[in-house]
Amino acid sequence: MANQSRLARRGAAHLLQYFAEARTYLPTVVGWGAAQWTDLQQVHSALEQHMYHLVEPVWTARVPSLFAAAMVTDLQAAQCRPLLEWIEVLLRRTSGHSNVSVRRLAWPTLLAMLRHHQLLDRNLFQSPAGPVLLRTVLALLRVFEIEKLLPRDAVPGTGQAAAPLADPELGDPERDTDDSPCLASEPPPSPAPAALREEVVDFLRQVLGVLDPEVCQAFVETYLGQVLRSPAKAPSVRFLLEVLVAALLPCATPQEGSGPPPQPAPFAGLSTLQLLRGLACKYERTVPQVEAVLRCVRDLAALCCVPQQCTAEAVLALVASTTPRDPGLGTP
């Protein structure tokens, strides 16, 4: 149902509708009945529309009810997995939608649901549902890969967003693979830049704060790999790296006369360093926004990487890749 092909999505939706009406062979989601499966079908069907005003009312009305119906049963951690898998399907569908305004719908709704129902919980991350929850978190953050979805000045120095490049996994972001072109509807107002940035930082901080060190390293590496493979332009990459740097820094502010707050203990090794080098090598290093990306890469290396686990050659390669080719160019 999250397939890139509209034909495949329609076939899957038809099967789901058939089994829902027959009330048999449906996946088990504790707390869901016929009404919730109907809601899921209606959201999925609405996401086939291009116009924002046709999608938003259905999404806003139906998605919270899918969470609410499951949560009233006081799910155990292991029972959350089927619910999260279906939410992931909807999230993957919105992240590849042909209308960038529709993509923005996922962030406020799902962030509110994850927090309201206390799903960002250490026990849940350690349960069989943990991997699905991590994938959901990472998929939710993909909305910021599209520069058009960042409010103006959410990243300092960013002007009017240019058209995003095509993602090989999601297809052309400006139109679906087998849709005829049509006009986009009016996008909703963007949130205030500072508020959006702090909201994303707080979300990442909350997730990182409940993860074990090994899972935290895997999450950070997957996050960096997702940014590395994305078609995002430098301003979006800068935003994604800056919020990660801010989330990894201590939340506490130093009291007067008490000195700086303690730095977080490094937890990552050579594989993280290699991902950071890949990010540094992704762009030509003569653009002001890229200079900021390279600073973020250096900050992340200092925050994450355990010196004993990183070879001198890898460190020197990272230093070389984050050094501007011409000191006279690319200064913000």
C-alpha positions as CSV (number, residue, x, y, z in Angstrom):
1,M,0.0,0.0,0.0
2,A,3.1,2.2,0.2
3,N,4.4,1.1,-3.2
4,Q,5.6,3.6,-5.7
5,S,3.3,2.2,-8.3
6,R,-0.3,3.4,-8.2
7,L,-1.5,0.2,-9.7
8,A,0.1,-1.8,-6.9
9,R,-1.3,0.5,-4.3
10,R,-4.8,0.1,-5.7
11,G,-4.5,-3.7,-5.8
12,A,-3.4,-3.8,-2.2
13,A,-6.2,-1.4,-1.1
14,H,-8.8,-3.6,-3.0
15,L,-7.6,-6.7,-1.1
16,L,-7.7,-4.9,2.2
17,Q,-11.3,-3.7,1.5
18,Y,-12.3,-7.2,0.5
19,F,-11.0,-8.8,3.7
20,A,-12.3,-5.9,5.9
21,E,-15.8,-6.4,4.5
22,A,-15.5,-10.2,4.9
23,R,-14.0,-9.6,8.4
24,T,-11.5,-12.3,7.9
25,Y,-7.8,-12.7,7.3
26,L,-7.1,-9.2,8.5
27,P,-3.9,-8.4,10.4
28,T,-4.3,-8.2,14.1
29,V,-4.3,-4.7,15.5
30,V,-5.5,-4.8,19.1
31,G,-8.4,-2.4,19.5
32,W,-9.2,-2.1,15.8
33,G,-12.6,-3.1,14.5
34,A,-14.5,-2.5,11.3
35,A,-14.6,1.2,11.8
36,Q,-10.8,1.5,12.1
37,W,-10.2,-0.5,9.0
38,T,-12.6,1.7,7.2
39,D,-10.8,4.8,8.5
40,L,-7.5,3.3,7.2
41,Q,-9.0,2.7,3.8
42,Q,-10.4,6.2,3.6
43,V,-7.0,7.8,4.5
44,H,-5.2,5.6,2.0
45,S,-7.8,6.5,-0.7
46,A,-7.5,10.2,0.1
47,L,-3.7,10.0,-0.3
48,E,-4.3,9.0,-3.9
49,Q,-5.6,12.6,-4.5
50,H,-3.2,15.3,-5.4
51,M,-5.0,18.4,-4.0
52,Y,-4.2,19.3,-0.4
53,H,-7.8,20.3,0.4
54,L,-9.0,16.8,-0.5
55,V,-6.4,15.0,1.7
56,E,-6.1,17.2,4.8
57,P,-9.7,16.8,6.2
58,V,-9.6,13.0,5.9
59,W,-6.1,12.8,7.4
60,T,-6.8,15.1,10.3
61,A,-10.1,13.3,11.2
62,R,-9.1,9.7,10.7
63,V,-5.5,9.2,11.7
64,P,-5.9,10.2,15.4
65,S,-8.8,7.8,15.6
66,L,-6.5,4.9,14.5
67,F,-4.2,5.6,17.5
68,A,-7.1,6.3,19.9
69,A,-8.8,3.0,19.2
70,A,-5.7,1.0,19.8
71,M,-4.5,3.0,22.9
72,V,-7.8,2.6,24.9
73,T,-6.9,-1.1,25.3
74,D,-3.8,-0.3,27.3
75,L,-1.5,-2.1,24.8
76,Q,1.5,-3.9,26.0
77,A,4.8,-2.9,24.3
78,A,4.8,-6.0,22.0
79,Q,1.2,-5.4,20.9
80,C,2.1,-2.0,19.5
81,R,4.0,-3.4,16.6
82,P,1.0,-4.1,14.2
83,L,-0.3,-0.6,14.9
84,L,3.1,1.0,14.2
85,E,3.5,-1.0,11.0
86,W,0.2,0.4,9.6
87,I,1.2,3.9,10.6
88,E,4.5,3.4,8.9
89,V,2.6,2.5,5.7
90,L,0.7,5.8,5.8
91,L,3.9,7.7,6.6
92,R,5.8,6.2,3.7
93,R,2.8,7.1,1.5
94,T,2.8,10.7,2.6
95,S,6.6,11.0,2.3
96,G,6.4,10.2,-1.3
97,H,3.3,12.2,-2.1
98,S,3.3,14.3,-5.3
99,N,2.1,17.4,-3.4
100,V,4.7,18.7,-0.9
101,S,2.0,20.3,1.2
102,V,0.6,16.9,1.9
103,R,4.0,15.7,3.0
104,R,4.0,18.3,5.7
105,L,0.8,16.8,7.2
106,A,2.6,13.9,8.7
107,W,4.9,15.9,11.1
108,P,2.4,17.6,13.4
109,T,-0.2,14.8,13.5
110,L,2.1,11.9,14.1
111,L,4.4,13.8,16.5
112,A,1.3,14.7,18.6
113,M,0.1,11.1,18.6
114,L,3.4,9.6,19.5
115,R,3.7,12.0,22.5
116,H,0.1,11.9,23.6
117,H,0.0,8.1,23.7
118,Q,3.5,8.0,25.3
119,L,4.9,5.8,22.5
120,L,8.4,7.3,22.8
121,D,9.1,5.0,25.7
122,R,12.3,3.1,26.7
123,N,10.3,-0.2,27.2
124,L,8.7,0.2,23.8
125,F,12.1,0.8,22.0
126,Q,13.4,-2.3,23.8
127,S,10.4,-4.5,22.8
128,P,9.8,-6.3,19.4
129,A,8.1,-3.1,18.3
130,G,11.3,-1.1,18.8
131,P,12.7,-1.5,15.2
132,V,9.3,-0.5,13.7
133,L,9.1,2.5,16.0
134,L,12.7,3.6,15.0
135,R,11.8,3.2,11.3
136,T,8.7,5.4,12.0
137,V,10.8,8.1,13.7
138,L,13.3,8.1,10.8
139,A,10.5,8.2,8.2
140,L,8.8,11.1,10.0
141,L,12.1,13.1,9.9
142,R,12.3,12.6,6.1
143,V,9.7,15.4,5.6
144,F,12.6,17.9,6.2
145,E,14.6,16.5,3.2
146,I,12.4,18.7,1.0
147,E,13.6,22.3,1.2
148,K,10.2,23.6,0.2
149,L,8.8,22.3,3.5
150,L,11.3,24.3,5.6
151,P,9.9,27.7,6.6
152,R,11.9,30.6,5.2
153,D,14.9,31.2,7.4
154,A,14.5,28.0,9.4
155,V,18.1,27.6,8.2
156,P,19.9,30.9,8.4
157,G,20.9,32.2,5.0
158,T,18.2,30.1,3.1
159,G,16.2,31.9,0.5
160,Q,13.4,30.7,-1.6
161,A,13.5,27.0,-1.9
162,A,14.4,25.4,-5.3
163,A,12.7,22.4,-6.7
164,P,13.8,19.2,-5.0
165,L,15.6,16.5,-6.9
166,A,14.0,13.1,-7.7
167,D,14.4,10.3,-5.1
168,P,15.0,7.0,-6.7
169,E,13.0,5.2,-4.0
170,L,10.0,7.6,-4.0
171,G,10.0,8.7,-7.6
172,D,9.7,12.3,-8.9
173,P,8.7,14.5,-5.9
174,E,6.7,16.8,-8.1
175,R,4.4,14.2,-9.5
176,D,3.5,10.6,-9.1
177,T,4.8,8.0,-11.5
178,D,1.5,7.5,-13.3
179,D,-0.4,10.7,-12.5
180,S,-1.2,13.3,-15.0
181,P,0.1,16.7,-13.9
182,C,-2.3,19.0,-12.0
183,L,-2.1,22.1,-10.0
184,A,-1.1,21.9,-6.4
185,S,-3.4,23.3,-3.8
186,E,-2.5,26.2,-1.5
187,P,0.0,25.0,1.2
188,P,-0.8,25.6,4.8
189,P,1.0,28.3,6.7
190,S,4.5,27.4,7.8
191,P,5.3,27.3,11.5
192,A,7.7,29.9,12.9
193,P,11.3,28.9,12.0
194,A,12.6,29.0,15.6
195,A,9.6,27.0,16.9
196,L,10.0,24.4,14.2
197,R,13.7,23.9,14.9
198,E,13.2,23.6,18.6
199,E,10.3,21.2,18.1
200,V,12.5,18.9,16.0
201,V,15.4,19.2,18.4
202,D,13.2,18.3,21.4
203,F,11.8,15.3,19.5
204,L,15.2,14.0,18.7
205,R,16.4,14.6,22.2
206,Q,13.4,12.7,23.6
207,V,14.2,9.7,21.3
208,L,18.0,9.7,21.9
209,G,17.4,10.0,25.7
210,V,15.6,6.7,25.9
211,L,17.9,4.6,23.7
212,D,20.6,2.3,24.9
213,P,24.1,3.3,23.7
214,E,24.2,0.5,21.0
215,V,20.8,1.4,19.7
216,C,21.6,5.1,19.9
217,Q,24.7,4.6,17.7
218,A,22.6,2.5,15.2
219,F,20.0,5.2,15.1
220,V,22.5,8.0,14.6
221,E,24.2,6.1,11.8
222,T,20.9,5.3,10.1
223,Y,19.9,8.9,10.4
224,L,23.2,10.0,8.8
225,G,22.9,7.4,6.1
226,Q,19.4,8.5,5.3
227,V,20.6,12.1,4.9
228,L,23.6,10.9,2.9
229,R,21.4,9.0,0.4
230,S,18.7,11.6,0.2
231,P,18.5,14.0,-2.8
232,A,18.2,16.9,-0.4
233,K,20.0,20.2,-1.2
234,A,22.5,21.7,1.2
235,P,20.0,23.9,3.2
236,S,17.9,20.8,4.1
237,V,21.0,18.8,4.9
238,R,22.2,21.6,7.1
239,F,18.9,21.7,8.9
240,L,18.9,17.9,9.5
241,L,22.5,18.0,10.8
242,E,22.1,21.1,13.0
243,V,19.1,19.6,14.8
244,L,21.0,16.4,15.4
245,V,24.0,18.3,16.8
246,A,21.7,20.3,19.1
247,A,19.9,17.1,20.2
248,L,23.2,15.4,21.1
249,L,24.4,18.4,23.2
250,P,23.4,18.5,26.9
251,C,20.0,19.9,27.6
252,A,21.1,21.7,30.7
253,T,22.4,25.3,30.5
254,P,25.3,26.2,32.8
255,Q,24.6,28.2,35.9
256,E,26.6,31.4,36.4
257,G,29.9,30.5,38.0
258,S,29.4,26.7,37.6
259,G,31.4,26.3,34.4
260,P,30.2,24.7,31.1
261,P,27.8,21.8,31.2
262,P,29.3,18.3,30.9
263,Q,29.8,17.1,27.3
264,P,28.0,13.9,26.3
265,A,30.1,10.8,26.2
266,P,31.1,9.7,22.7
267,F,29.5,6.5,21.7
268,A,30.3,6.0,18.0
269,G,33.2,4.6,16.1
270,L,34.8,4.2,12.7
271,S,31.5,3.4,10.8
272,T,30.0,6.7,12.0
273,L,33.2,8.6,11.0
274,Q,33.0,7.1,7.5
275,L,29.4,8.2,7.1
276,L,30.3,11.7,8.2
277,R,33.1,11.7,5.6
278,G,30.6,10.6,3.0
279,L,28.4,13.6,3.9
280,A,31.4,16.0,3.7
281,C,32.3,14.7,0.2
282,K,28.7,14.9,-1.1
283,Y,29.0,18.5,-2.2
284,E,31.3,21.0,-3.9
285,R,32.8,22.9,-1.1
286,T,32.4,26.5,-2.4
287,V,28.8,27.3,-1.4
288,P,28.0,29.1,1.8
289,Q,25.3,26.6,2.9
290,V,27.8,23.8,2.3
291,E,30.3,25.5,4.7
292,A,27.7,25.2,7.4
293,V,27.1,21.5,6.5
294,L,30.9,20.9,6.9
295,R,30.9,22.6,10.3
296,C,28.0,20.3,11.4
297,V,30.0,17.3,10.2
298,R,33.0,18.3,12.3
299,D,30.8,19.0,15.3
300,L,29.1,15.6,15.0
301,A,32.5,13.9,14.8
302,A,33.6,15.6,18.0
303,L,30.4,14.7,19.8
304,C,29.9,11.1,18.6
305,C,33.2,9.4,17.8
306,V,35.3,7.6,20.4
307,P,38.9,8.4,19.6
308,Q,40.2,4.9,20.5
309,Q,37.8,3.4,17.9
310,C,38.9,5.7,15.0
311,T,42.1,5.3,13.1
312,A,44.3,8.3,12.4
313,E,43.9,7.8,8.7
314,A,40.1,8.0,9.0
315,V,40.4,11.2,11.1
316,L,42.8,12.8,8.7
317,A,40.5,11.9,5.8
318,L,37.6,13.6,7.5
319,V,39.6,16.7,8.2
320,A,40.7,16.9,4.6
321,S,37.1,16.4,3.3
322,T,35.7,19.1,5.6
323,T,38.4,21.7,4.6
324,P,37.3,24.2,1.9
325,R,39.2,23.7,-1.3
326,D,39.8,27.5,-1.6
327,P,39.8,29.5,1.6
328,G,38.7,32.6,-0.2
329,L,35.4,31.0,-1.4
330,G,32.3,29.9,0.4
331,T,32.6,32.2,3.4
332,P,29.0,33.0,4.7
